[in-house]
Amino acid sequence: MIHIDSIWLATEPMAMRAGTETALAKVIAVFGAAQPHCAYLFANRRANRMKVLVHDGFGIWLAARRLNQGKFHWPGIRHGPEMELDAEQLQTLLLGLPWQRAGSGGSITLL
């Protein structure tokens, strides 16, 4: 099991053709470094594909997710270059739901 302490979302789109080295370079450009036990999320311009880069302390993992319908609720660049998410927000985002409204205990709150 991969241990993740922090989850970071990049607001600027990334080309989904990017492999591990390109994604790692993007993490370093946006976040300054790839920290151990951190996950970094990127979406394409249409926000229907996502890549997640995880540094597990020993190496790098790169995973991809694609929605067949709809798109991920991705914040715009106006919110800054990155945002931190908690595990519940990540689970909501991966389902394609509005994760910004996910509160503790699964409740939905106002923005």
RADA-V867168 format. One record per backbone hydrogen bond with DSSP energy under -1.0 kcal/mol. CO is the residue of the C=O (numbers start at 1). NH is the residue of the N-H. If there is no record, write none. Layout:
CO;NH / CO;NH
//
This chain:
6;39 / 7;85 / 8;41 / 9;83 / 15;18 / 19;23 / 20;24 / 21;25 / 22;26 / 23;27 / 24;28 / 25;29 / 26;30 / 27;31 / 28;32 / 37;5 / 37;6 / 38;55 / 39;8 / 40;53 / 41;10 / 42;51 / 43;14 / 44;47 / 47;72 / 48;67 / 49;44 / 50;65 / 51;42 / 52;63 / 53;40 / 54;61 / 55;37 / 59;56 / 61;54 / 63;52 / 65;50 / 72;74 / 76;79 / 77;80 / 81;11 / 83;9 / 86;90 / 87;91 / 88;92 / 89;93 / 90;94 / 92;97 / 93;96 / 97;99 / 98;101 / 99;102 / 101;109 / 103;106 / 107;103
//
